[in-house]
Amino acid sequence: MIDLLLADPAIDVIGCTGTGKNELNSVPLLGDDSILPKLVLQGVSHAFVAVGNNRVRARLAKTVRDLGLELVNAVSPFAYISPSAALGSGIAVMPGAVINAGTRIGDLSIINTGASVDHDGNIGEACHIAPGSSLAGNVTVGSYSFLGTGVKVIDGIRIGNHCMIGAGAAVIRDIPDGVTAVGVPARIIKQEKRS
């Protein structure tokens, strides 16, 4: 994500928060997330949440927004995004990704390396479309869902909220909320327990 943010001339990357190294890709580590209120007082107004887990990313984004920070997008200059596509905020679009005409990408979603979302798609909030996944036209993916590497989805399919689709799966039927599906064709192997 740092590479994408550094490649955008409209974004001035001053540092990152987290634990571990003193810097990441030559960007200084400013401290852990407890430093965010101080950064806001110093005039920082934008942030990007670079966390892979969909639910954790959404939770951290709420914290960041509650502090008054606006989320920016990290978009590779080597991705294609149709002028008629609509992007939310806090989105990552990696190299080789394609987002075609009329598609909507919800806040905090990741369209990873070489993934494609064809025309009139609707990707919910805090989703992750993993590398090499291909979604045909008119596909809907519900919020907080994860599509593993190389997933293929045929035209007009709806994948529910909080779903996990295993790597290499071929989705040829609608998938309900809260399930894990794997295989060719994709079959449900697990139902999320809701409390």
Secondary structure, DSSP 8 states (H G I E B T S, - for coil): -HHHHHH-TT-----EE-SSSSEETTEEEEESGGGHHHHHHTT--EE----SSHHHHHHHHHHHHHTT-EE--EE-TTSEE-TT-EE-SS-EE-TT-EE-TT-EE-TT-EE-TT-EE-TT-EE-TT-EE-TT-EE-TT-EE-TT-EE-TT-EE-TT-EE-TT-EE-TT-EE-S-B-TTEEEETTTTEEEEE----
